[in-house]
């Protein structure tokens, strides 16, 4: 059965990274992976501003951290300011793990002392931004925060959500809710992906 996703997913930005483990084991030609928004949607099981911002903020931070080359997946320390069970940090961290390879203690343990993905993801960090990415090879780091308040959603979304949750919404209202929900995601992906006022990078 063919999978049907919103058309704007395909038009969203992409992220290419180099993974030395994938290169070593022949999982991808030259070890290069390309991630699209649909990948993180399938990981999270849904499309929302948090999932979109995790994808876009990571993309922006990696571009700043590796200005002259592809980011090296598995060689990046990831720190989140929030606690692991606080708010949407779990979802955010899942996307970061997908894109950077960093895990707390459940990731790939390596081969012959190489490619260990554990001990690279931390919560509750004392940092001035939402997250910090640090290159293991050079020690360089960038801090990054998503300012989703600068891309507000339609106010009718919050009015329709309770009705959709309790089953009292009509089919038309349910469809309207879905359209409004994804319209904010679409704006983030297609209009603000490279907007420094929304995705702030601090060196």
Secondary structure, DSSP 8 states (H G I E B T S, - for coil): ------THHHHS--EEEEEHHHHHHTSSGGGEEEE-HHHHHHHHTS--HHHHHHHHHHHHHHHHH-TTS-EEETSEEEEESS-TTSTTHHHHHHHHHHHH---SSSS---BTTB---SS-EESS---SSSEEEEETTT--EEEEEE-GGGS---THHHHHHHHHHHT-S-HHHHHHHHHHHHHHHHHHHHHSTT-TTTEEEE-
